[in-house]
C-alpha cells in the first residue's frame, strides 16, 4: 500500500514537471514570435492602442479582488500555471468577500492554460496506465482527461470558494518573502495545514484539507466502480493535497524566479 502510494506520487510529480516544462517552452516560443502589427501613434505622441489597453488595465485593476492579478493580465507561474489568489503583501490587504472567493476559484479553474496542462497530465497517465479500470485507447484518454479536469475544478471550487465561505476562511496564499530559502520553503509547506480566517486569525486549514477530502469522495461519482475503494479515494485526496503543497512552494518563490528571468 505505502509502496504503491510512493510510486504514484513519484509518477504524478514527474508528470507535473513534464507538463510545466512542455507548456513553458510553448508559451515562451509564442512570446518570442513577432507581433503582426504595431499600433499607430496619434497626434499627441501616444498610441490609441496603448491608451485603450491602459484604460482596460486600469478598469481590471479596479475590479480585481485584493491580491488577485487582473483577469486580462494574469501573473502565471512560469507563464503557464494560474497564480490567482496570491498576496505579496499581507499587511495591507483587505478582507475577502464570498463573491471574490468564487471569482478566484473560477479564474484558477478556467484559465486557458489549465486545459492543455490537464491534457499533458492525462497523456502521461495514459502512458503509465494509471487507473487501469479506465482502459486503453482514445476513449480511455478522453475519460482520463475528463476525470482529471473534474478533479481539478471540483477541488478548486471546494477549497477556494465553497468551504472557505462556510468556514469564513481566507483561501489566498500570503507570501512570506523574507528569510532564507529553507525558512520560506517550510513556511510554504506549512500553509497546507495553516491558513487565515477572514478576520486575519491563524487557523487550521480545514478549507484545504477538508475541501480536498470532500472532492475525493465526490470523485467516486464519476470514476469507475473499481476505483471506489477507500484506498483509491485516499490516494486521490492525498494527490490533491500534494498539488496544493507544490503550488504553495511555486507561489512563494515565483517572484524571485521571475526577477531572475527578467533581470529585474
N, C-alpha and C positions, 0 to 999 in steps of 0.2 A: 504493500500500500504506500508506504513512505517513499520507496524507490520509484514507484510509478509517478507519484506527485513531483518528485525531484526531476524526473525525466521530462514530465510535461512542462514544468516551469522553465527548464532549460530550453526546450523546443520553442516555447512561446516567447521567451526572451529573445532568442535568436531570430524568430520571425519578426518581432518588433523592431530589432536593429536593422534587419534587411529591408523592411518596409520603409523605415525612416530614411535610410541611405538612398534607396532607389527613388523615392519621391523627392528627396532633397536634390539629387542630381538633376532630375527632370525639371524641378522648379527653378534651379539656378540656370539651367540651359535656356529656359524661357525668358528669364530676366535679361540674359545677355543678347537676346535677339533684338535687332534694331527696330526702332519704332517706325511704323508705316508713314506717319506724317507728324509734323510738329505744329502746334498751334501758332497762328499768325498773330503778330503783335498788333495792338490797337494804337491809336494816335497818342495816347497818354503814356506809351512806353511799356505797358504791361499787356499780357495776352488775355483775350477773352476766355480762353480755356482755363488759364490759371485762375482767373477771377471766379469762374464757375466752380472749379474744384475747391478753391479756398472757401467759398460760401457753403458748399455742400459739406466740407470737412468741419467747418465751424458748427453747422447745424447738427451734424452727427455727434460732435463732441458734447454739445449741449444736451442731446437726448440720451447719451450713453450713461448707464449706471456707474456709480463710483467704482473705480478700479477695473473697469472693463474697457478694452480698446473699442473705438467706434466700429460699427459693422463694416463700413466702407474701407477701412484701412486696419485690419487686424494685425496684431503682432504675433505671427506664428513662430513657434519654436522650430528652428532650422528651416523656416519658410514653409513648413507643411503641417505641423501639429497645432491645432487651435489653442490659443493662450488666453481665452476669455476668463474673467473671474480671478485674475491675478492682481494683487495690490502691492505696489512698490513701496509706498509709504503708509503704513498702517496707523500713523499718529494723526493724520489729517483727514482720513476717510470717514464719510457719514454712514449711518446705519443703512442696511439693505432692506428694501421692501419686497413683498411677495411677488409683485409684478416683475421686479428686476431679477429675482432668482429664476423665474421661469424664462426670462429672456436669456440669461446666461446658459441655461440648460439647452434652449433651442439653438443658440449660436454654436455651442460645442457639438451638438448632435447633427446639425445640418450644414456645417461649414463645408464648402466644396471639396476640400482635401480629405474629408472623412471617408468619402465613398471609394476613391482609389486606394486609400490606406487599408480599408477593410477588405478590398479586393485582393491586395497583396497578402494580407494575413490569411484570407480564405484559401488562396492558391497554395501557400506553404502548408496549411493544414491538410489540403487535398493531397499534396505530395507525400506528407508524413502519414496520411490516412488516419488522422485524429477523428475521434468519434466514428469508429468503423461501421456503426449501425447506419450511418448516412450513405454508405456505399461508395461506389466509384463512378467515373464518367461525368459528362457535362451536367446531368441532372443533380448529381451529388455536389458538384461545385456550387451550383445555384443554391442548394439547400444550405451548404456551409456559409455562403455569403449572406444569405437571409438570416440565419441564426446568429452569425457574428454581428451583423448590423443591429439586429434586435437586442442582443446582449448589451451592446454599446449604448444604444439610445435609451433603453429602459433603465439601465444603470445610471446614465447621466441625469435623467429626469427625476429618478428617485433620490439620488444623492445630492443633487444640486438644487432641486426645487421642492418636490413633494414632502419628503421627510424633514428637510430644514424648515419648511413652512409650519409643519405640525409641531416641531420641537422648538421653534423660534431660534434656530441656529444659523450662523453665517457660513455658507459653503465656500467662500472665497479662500484663495491661498495668499497669506500675508508673508512676503519675503522678509528674511532676516537681514540680509545684505551687509552683515558685519561679522568680524571674527574670522578664524581660519577655516580652511576647507572642511576639516573633519567636524568642526562645530556646526557649520552650516548644513553639512550633509546629515548630521544627526538630528538637527532641527527639522529639516525637510522630511526625514523618515518619521519623526515623531508626530507630524501633522496628520499622519494616517490615523492616529489614535486620539489626537488632541485638536480641538477646534475652538471657535469663539461663539458665544451667544450673540444675538443681535445687539445686545447692550454692551458687548465687549468683554464679557467674563470668560475665563478659560473653562472649557467643559470637555467631557469625553465625547469623541466624535461619533456619536450614535448615528448621525446622518450618513456618514460614510460607511461605517461597519454594518450598521443595521440595514441601510438602504441597499447595499450590495447583497446582503443576505436575502432580503425580500426579492431582489432581482433574480438571484439564483433559483429561488423557489418558483417564481413566476415562469422562468425559462422552461420548467417541466411541462408547460402548456404547449410548447411548440417543438421541443426536442423529441426524438423517437422514444417510445416507451422503454427501450433497452437502456436509455441514459437517464432514467428517473431514479436511480438508486441514491441513497444518502451520500455514498462516496462521490458519485458524479456531481451531485448538487454542491457538495463541499468544495470540490475541485473548481467548479465554475465560480463559486463565491470567492475562494482564495485567489483565483486568477484576476478577478476584477479588483480586489484589494491590492494585489501586486501591481496592476496597471496604475492605480492611484498613487502608490508609493513611488513608482518610476516617474510618473508625471510630476509629482512634487519636487523630485530631485532636478528634473529638467527645468521647471519653473524657477527654482532657486538660482540655478547657475546660468540660465539662458542670458540674462543681461550681461554677464561677464563675457560669455562666449560671443555674443553679438558685438560687443565693443571691440573684442579682439579681431573678429572677422571684418568689421567695418573700419578698423583702425581709428576708433573714436578717442 
